[in-house]
């Protein structure tokens, strides 16, 4: 009878060890891998594509950027789904999202 209790306790301790930072890092790592990018560590951006991270309504969103390209981009969640499909739909995001910083750059 003691074994099921120990298993439940170990399971709960394992869950509590997973922090929000771990989840955040995993999300960023997955998006960088999907985009073929490496973590940004102060490299010269130049004309390379880079990925910026934003927080909006307690969710993470990414925007692709390039200083040399005129492009229209929309916020994308960790799942790969776009938040909106037009600038008009994205107005609230652009007005209220919190910019966290550049998290990735193309290799």
Secondary structure as UniProt FT lines:
FT   HELIX           2..17
FT   HELIX           20..35
FT   STRAND          37..39
FT   TURN            46..47
FT   STRAND          50..56
FT   TURN            57..58
FT   STRAND          59..65
FT   TURN            67..68
FT   STRAND          76..77
FT   TURN            78..79
FT   TURN            87..90
FT   HELIX           91..96
FT   STRAND          98..106
//
